[in-house]
């Protein structure tokens, strides 16, 4: 065999031996680059959007249209059923004497009993409209029924549907014995072909844990006599516990004291109308105070239009929209000249 041919055979043999090594090096380097690229690229994060637009809490009903239900403020009707299950509660004077009514709004909660259900008052209607809610009530003042009967918003009146969406509770004197449930209201709303998907844009909530105060405090709302309300802040639970008429405000369904994460004091003027009724300026704008995380924030509120489905906005004094703590929101509507005190307690 010639030397030339021998060299050729050796060269081929060398390539055969070297080729696997080259392939191993190339593939190993490529895998290293892929792993490096993978480690440098953060995984795609799926945001949890299954939250109530009002309370900011996760629930399977997050996209359900809210029900806004009128509740009694009378002492004889206490304890009310279903307060703790509400995403939001509005408390507002409705008579010149200072008697209050409440409107409890439900997205997540499904209490089997809500009541006592009472008549509608016209000042609550724009607030319910602004939440894209279905308004539930047992009759109403002439001012309220004029609006509702004209079709200004979707509503369920017990005077029309007392046998299907509401009931009278035995052992409780009328008119405080009217009750309902989310299940019954949902069934009735479907029969009326009401839209059931929520379109309310929602309130912003703090997406990071904020350091709360470590000081116990008391917020006193200057409603008169038996309607006087105060909230005691517990730094250990970061909650405000509600008292009314010098007694714990309890939810009849659980027999536990009502507690909320956020208290809004909304200042609004009012004036006498007729038959003891008053008219409250809950459209327009005014001052407000916000109590969350054991802290007080000064600010304002604003709601545009007259009986329009516009959102009730809340801002701090820098014009930034208030970010609530995830949990129940309680709005206390009160005259600008009424005294509200906030003090440390032992």
C-alpha positions as CSV (number, residue, x, y, z in Angstrom):
1,X,0.0,0.0,0.0
2,X,1.4,3.4,-0.9
3,X,2.2,6.0,1.7
4,X,-0.2,8.4,0.1
5,X,-3.1,6.0,0.4
6,X,-2.0,5.2,3.9
7,X,-2.2,8.9,4.9
8,X,-5.6,9.1,3.4
9,X,-6.9,6.2,5.4
10,X,-5.4,7.7,8.6
11,X,-7.0,11.1,7.9
12,X,-10.4,9.4,7.4
13,X,-10.0,7.5,10.6
14,X,-9.1,10.6,12.5
15,X,-12.2,12.4,11.2
16,X,-14.4,9.4,12.2
17,X,-13.0,9.6,15.7
18,X,-13.2,13.4,15.9
19,X,-16.7,13.9,14.5
20,X,-18.6,12.5,17.5
21,X,-16.5,14.8,19.8
22,X,-17.4,17.8,17.6
23,X,-21.1,16.9,17.6
24,X,-21.1,16.4,21.4
25,X,-19.4,19.8,22.0
26,X,-21.9,21.6,19.7
27,X,-25.0,20.0,21.2
28,X,-23.7,20.5,24.7
29,X,-23.1,24.2,24.1
30,X,-26.5,24.6,22.5
31,X,-28.2,23.0,25.5
32,X,-26.3,25.2,27.8
33,X,-27.4,28.3,25.9
34,X,-31.1,27.1,26.0
35,X,-30.8,26.5,29.7
36,X,-29.2,29.9,30.2
37,X,-31.9,31.7,28.1
38,X,-34.6,29.8,30.1
39,X,-33.1,30.9,33.4
40,X,-32.9,34.5,32.3
41,X,-36.5,34.7,31.0
42,X,-39.0,34.8,33.9
43,X,-42.0,32.5,33.6
44,X,-45.2,34.0,32.4
45,X,-47.3,35.0,35.4
46,X,-51.0,34.6,35.4
47,X,-52.7,37.4,37.4
48,X,-55.5,36.4,39.7
49,X,-58.5,38.3,38.2
50,X,-61.1,36.2,40.0
51,X,-61.7,39.0,42.6
52,X,-64.8,40.9,43.6
53,X,-64.6,44.4,42.0
54,X,-65.9,45.9,45.2
55,X,-64.2,44.0,48.1
56,X,-61.1,42.8,46.2
57,X,-61.5,39.3,47.7
58,X,-61.3,36.1,45.6
59,X,-64.6,34.3,45.0
60,X,-66.3,32.1,42.4
61,X,-69.0,34.8,42.0
62,X,-66.6,37.6,41.2
63,X,-68.2,38.4,37.9
64,X,-71.8,38.3,39.2
65,X,-73.8,41.4,39.0
66,X,-74.3,42.9,42.5
67,X,-77.5,42.9,44.5
68,X,-78.1,46.1,46.5
69,X,-80.6,45.4,49.2
70,X,-82.4,48.0,51.4
71,X,-82.2,47.1,55.1
72,X,-83.8,48.6,58.3
73,X,-82.1,50.9,60.6
74,X,-84.7,50.6,63.4
75,X,-83.5,49.4,66.8
76,X,-86.4,46.8,66.9
77,X,-85.1,45.2,63.7
78,X,-81.6,44.5,65.2
79,X,-79.7,42.2,64.8
80,X,-79.9,42.3,61.0
81,X,-79.2,39.2,58.9
82,X,-76.5,39.1,56.3
83,X,-74.5,42.2,57.1
84,X,-71.1,40.5,57.4
85,X,-71.5,38.7,54.1
86,X,-71.9,42.0,52.2
87,X,-69.0,43.4,50.0
88,X,-70.1,46.9,50.8
89,X,-72.6,48.6,53.1
90,X,-73.9,52.2,52.9
91,X,-75.5,53.8,55.9
92,X,-77.4,57.0,55.5
93,X,-80.0,59.1,57.4
94,X,-83.4,59.1,55.7
95,X,-85.6,61.0,58.1
96,X,-85.4,64.4,59.8
97,X,-85.3,62.6,63.1
98,X,-82.0,61.0,62.2
99,X,-83.3,57.5,61.5
100,X,-80.9,55.6,59.2
101,X,-81.4,53.1,56.5
102,X,-78.7,50.7,55.2
103,X,-78.0,49.3,51.7
104,X,-76.0,46.1,51.7
105,X,-74.3,45.1,48.4
106,X,-73.5,41.5,47.6
107,X,-71.1,40.1,45.0
108,X,-69.3,37.2,46.7
109,X,-71.6,36.5,49.6
110,X,-74.6,34.1,49.4
111,X,-76.3,34.4,52.8
112,X,-79.4,32.3,53.1
113,X,-81.2,35.1,55.0
114,X,-81.0,38.8,54.5
115,X,-83.1,41.3,56.4
116,X,-85.1,43.0,57.6
117,X,-85.7,44.3,54.1
118,X,-87.3,47.7,54.0
119,X,-88.6,50.3,51.6
120,X,-86.4,52.1,49.1
121,X,-85.3,55.7,49.6
122,X,-84.4,57.8,46.5
123,X,-80.9,58.8,47.7
124,X,-79.7,55.2,47.6
125,X,-80.8,54.7,44.0
126,X,-77.9,56.6,42.3
127,X,-75.4,54.7,44.5
128,X,-76.8,51.4,43.5
129,X,-76.8,52.5,39.9
130,X,-73.1,53.4,40.2
131,X,-72.3,49.9,41.3
132,X,-74.2,48.4,38.3
133,X,-76.4,46.6,40.9
134,X,-79.9,45.1,40.9
135,X,-81.8,47.0,43.6
136,X,-84.0,45.0,46.0
137,X,-86.5,46.6,48.3
138,X,-89.9,46.3,49.9
139,X,-91.9,49.2,48.4
140,X,-90.5,52.7,48.8
141,X,-91.2,56.3,49.3
142,X,-93.1,58.1,46.6
143,X,-89.8,59.8,45.5
144,X,-88.1,56.5,45.1
145,X,-91.0,54.6,43.5
146,X,-91.4,57.4,40.9
147,X,-87.9,56.7,39.7
148,X,-88.0,52.9,39.9
149,X,-91.4,52.6,38.3
150,X,-90.2,54.7,35.4
151,X,-87.6,52.0,34.7
152,X,-84.5,54.0,35.7
153,X,-82.7,50.8,36.9
154,X,-83.3,47.0,37.3
155,X,-85.0,46.4,40.6
156,X,-87.0,43.7,42.4
157,X,-89.8,45.0,44.6
158,X,-91.3,42.8,47.3
159,X,-94.7,44.4,46.7
160,X,-94.7,42.6,43.4
161,X,-92.7,39.5,44.1
162,X,-93.3,38.8,47.8
163,X,-94.2,35.1,47.1
164,X,-91.2,34.3,45.0
165,X,-88.2,36.6,45.9
166,X,-89.1,37.5,49.5
167,X,-90.9,36.1,52.6
168,X,-92.4,37.2,55.9
169,X,-90.7,35.7,58.9
170,X,-93.1,34.5,61.7
171,X,-92.5,35.8,65.2
172,X,-91.3,39.2,64.1
173,X,-93.6,42.2,64.1
174,X,-94.4,43.9,60.7
175,X,-92.9,45.7,58.9
176,X,-89.6,44.4,60.2
177,X,-90.3,40.7,59.2
178,X,-89.4,41.0,55.5
179,X,-86.5,38.9,54.4
180,X,-84.9,37.6,51.2
181,X,-81.9,35.6,50.0
182,X,-79.4,35.8,47.1
183,X,-80.7,32.6,45.7
184,X,-84.3,33.9,45.6
185,X,-83.2,37.2,44.1
186,X,-81.1,35.5,41.5
187,X,-84.0,33.3,40.4
188,X,-86.3,36.3,40.2
189,X,-83.7,38.3,38.3
190,X,-83.4,35.5,35.7
191,X,-87.2,35.4,35.3
192,X,-87.2,39.2,34.6
193,X,-84.4,38.6,32.0
194,X,-82.0,41.0,33.9
195,X,-78.4,40.9,32.8
196,X,-76.5,38.9,35.4
197,X,-72.9,39.7,34.4
198,X,-71.2,42.5,36.3
199,X,-70.0,45.6,34.4
200,X,-68.8,47.7,37.4
201,X,-65.2,48.7,36.9
202,X,-64.4,48.2,40.6
203,X,-62.4,49.9,43.3
204,X,-58.6,49.7,43.5
205,X,-57.1,47.6,46.3
206,X,-53.6,47.5,47.8
207,X,-51.8,44.6,46.1
208,X,-49.0,44.5,48.6
209,X,-49.1,44.2,52.4
210,X,-49.0,47.6,54.0
211,X,-47.8,48.1,57.5
212,X,-50.8,48.7,59.6
213,X,-50.9,50.7,62.9
214,X,-50.2,48.8,66.1
215,X,-52.4,51.2,68.1
216,X,-55.9,50.4,69.1
217,X,-58.3,53.2,68.1
218,X,-62.0,54.2,68.1
219,X,-63.9,56.0,65.3
220,X,-67.1,57.6,66.5
221,X,-69.8,58.6,64.0
222,X,-72.0,61.4,65.3
223,X,-75.4,59.9,64.4
224,X,-78.0,60.8,67.1
225,X,-79.2,58.7,70.0
226,X,-79.7,55.0,69.4
227,X,-78.2,55.4,65.9
228,X,-74.8,56.5,67.3
229,X,-72.1,54.3,65.7
230,X,-68.5,53.6,66.6
231,X,-65.8,51.3,65.2
232,X,-63.0,49.8,67.3
233,X,-59.8,49.1,65.5
234,X,-57.9,45.9,66.4
235,X,-54.3,46.0,65.1
236,X,-53.9,42.2,65.6
237,X,-56.6,41.5,63.0
238,X,-56.4,44.8,61.1
239,X,-60.2,45.1,61.4
240,X,-62.8,47.6,62.7
241,X,-65.5,46.1,64.9
242,X,-68.9,47.8,64.8
243,X,-71.0,49.1,67.6
244,X,-74.4,50.8,67.4
245,X,-76.5,52.2,70.2
246,X,-73.8,51.2,72.7
247,X,-74.2,47.5,71.7
248,X,-72.2,45.2,69.5
249,X,-73.6,45.2,66.0
250,X,-74.1,41.5,65.3
251,X,-75.0,39.5,62.3
252,X,-78.0,37.4,63.2
253,X,-76.9,34.6,60.8
254,X,-73.6,34.0,62.8
255,X,-74.3,35.9,66.1
256,X,-70.8,37.4,65.7
257,X,-69.9,41.1,65.8
258,X,-69.8,42.8,62.4
259,X,-66.2,43.7,61.3
260,X,-64.9,45.6,58.3
261,X,-61.6,46.4,56.8
262,X,-62.4,49.9,55.4
263,X,-64.6,52.7,56.8
264,X,-65.4,55.7,54.7
265,X,-66.9,58.8,56.3
266,X,-68.7,60.6,53.4
267,X,-69.7,64.2,54.2
268,X,-72.9,65.3,52.4
269,X,-75.5,68.1,53.0
270,X,-79.1,67.3,53.4
271,X,-82.4,69.2,53.6
272,X,-86.0,68.6,54.7
273,X,-88.5,67.5,52.0
274,X,-91.9,66.5,53.4
275,X,-93.4,63.9,55.7
276,X,-90.1,63.7,57.7
277,X,-88.2,62.7,54.5
278,X,-84.9,64.4,53.7
279,X,-82.9,64.8,50.5
280,X,-79.2,64.0,50.7
281,X,-76.6,65.4,48.3
282,X,-74.9,62.1,47.3
283,X,-74.3,63.3,43.8
284,X,-71.7,66.0,43.1
285,X,-68.6,66.1,45.3
286,X,-67.6,66.7,48.9
287,X,-65.1,65.9,51.6
288,X,-64.4,62.4,53.0
289,X,-62.2,60.6,55.5
290,X,-60.9,57.1,55.0
291,X,-60.0,54.7,57.8
292,X,-58.0,51.6,56.9
293,X,-54.9,49.9,58.4
294,X,-55.6,51.8,61.6
295,X,-54.8,55.1,59.9
296,X,-56.9,58.1,58.8
297,X,-56.6,59.6,55.3
298,X,-58.2,62.9,54.4
299,X,-59.7,63.2,51.0
300,X,-62.8,63.8,48.8
301,X,-65.6,62.0,47.0
302,X,-67.1,62.6,43.6
303,X,-70.1,61.3,41.7
304,X,-71.0,62.9,38.4
305,X,-74.5,63.3,36.8
306,X,-78.0,63.1,38.2
307,X,-79.4,59.5,38.5
308,X,-76.7,58.2,36.2
309,X,-74.8,54.9,36.4
310,X,-71.6,56.7,37.2
311,X,-69.1,55.4,39.8
312,X,-68.8,57.0,43.2
313,X,-65.0,57.9,43.3
314,X,-62.9,58.4,46.4
315,X,-59.6,60.4,46.4
316,X,-56.9,61.4,48.8
317,X,-55.9,65.1,49.1
318,X,-53.3,64.6,46.3
319,X,-56.0,63.5,43.9
320,X,-55.0,59.9,43.9
321,X,-57.8,57.3,44.0
322,X,-58.0,55.6,47.3
323,X,-56.7,52.0,47.4
324,X,-58.7,49.9,49.8
325,X,-57.6,47.0,51.9
326,X,-59.1,43.8,50.4
327,X,-62.3,43.2,52.5
328,X,-65.6,44.8,53.3
329,X,-66.1,48.5,52.7
330,X,-68.5,50.4,54.9
331,X,-69.7,53.9,53.8
332,X,-71.0,56.2,56.6
333,X,-72.9,59.2,55.0
334,X,-73.1,62.1,57.5
335,X,-73.7,65.9,57.5
336,X,-70.5,68.0,57.2
337,X,-71.2,69.7,60.6
338,X,-71.6,66.4,62.5
339,X,-68.8,65.5,64.8
340,X,-66.7,62.5,64.0
341,X,-63.9,61.6,66.5
342,X,-61.0,59.3,66.1
343,X,-59.0,58.6,69.2
344,X,-56.6,56.1,70.6
345,X,-58.1,53.7,73.2
346,X,-56.4,51.6,75.9
